[in-house]
């Protein structure tokens, strides 16, 4: 069964978007990602219909945030089909959703009631603020799956937590606790699980209460400053894209995803 993106307005000026895919630990599938890109784009449009929206709160349901890309079922099929469909999921709907959140002129906050892994963690990272329940884990598992992560995604982590911590997060692939995430700057606040909803809504309401012109202007200035430091020469960017594309057709990625789904150690072949 496909996941859903639930929408409601829990406070004046706040649009809450809730990732609901309980059977798959909040995994990001096509319907969720397409709905997220559409909802955020619509909310940020100048001619938006409906109640005024001044801030967006992104969260999960059933004590989960997101386990990342929904690759598990794809790995059960033939290797060539897996490579094509896995790259398509990451290249289009995931990128579209991430870009929509990052480009949104409204302030955004991610509330993490449960684990945030892989693409789920990057999705939280592109929000302006992040608040986490005190029992969760955060991780980037590409090293354990055989995936070369996008250089744009890696840049977001370097911008947020610096190069040494990004290397630890990606090269070790180990989960970190909320206290470590707070010390690194990966999240802005950690609260007891029972207080998360109220604390997240308080922050979202605070964002919604800000002057709209100032919020948009400050977000634009921050984005421009970060973009000015992140440009790559065209040939280097193409090299990194080629490395990423090669990982999708590798035996190791298929083995890594299958091993994860089967809860066993992967048998790497280096090809």
HELIX and SHEET records of a PDB file:
HELIX    1   1 UNK A   22  UNK A   24  5                                   3    
HELIX    2   2 UNK A   30  UNK A   44  1                                  15    
HELIX    3   3 UNK A   73  UNK A   76  5                                   4    
HELIX    4   4 UNK A   79  UNK A   88  1                                  10    
HELIX    5   5 UNK A   89  UNK A   94  3                                   6    
HELIX    6   6 UNK A   95  UNK A  103  1                                   9    
HELIX    7   7 UNK A  119  UNK A  125  1                                   7    
HELIX    8   8 UNK A  142  UNK A  145  1                                   4    
HELIX    9   9 UNK A  151  UNK A  161  1                                  11    
HELIX   10  10 UNK A  163  UNK A  167  1                                   5    
HELIX   11  11 UNK A  168  UNK A  172  3                                   5    
HELIX   12  12 UNK A  178  UNK A  184  1                                   7    
HELIX   13  13 UNK A  193  UNK A  195  5                                   3    
HELIX   14  14 UNK A  196  UNK A  208  1                                  13    
HELIX   15  15 UNK A  212  UNK A  230  1                                  19    
HELIX   16  16 UNK A  234  UNK A  248  1                                  15    
HELIX   17  17 UNK A  251  UNK A  262  1                                  12    
SHEET    1   A 6 UNK A   4  UNK A  11  0                                        
SHEET    2   A 6 UNK A  14  UNK A  20 -1                                        
SHEET    3   A 6 UNK A  55  UNK A  60  1                                        
SHEET    4   A 6 UNK A 107  UNK A 112  1                                        
SHEET    5   A 6 UNK A 129  UNK A 133  1                                        
SHEET    6   A 6 UNK A 189  UNK A 191  1                                        
SHEET    1   B 3 UNK A 116  UNK A 117  0                                        
SHEET    2   B 3 UNK A 137  UNK A 139  1                                        
SHEET    3   B 3 UNK A 176  UNK A 177 -1                                        
END                                                                             
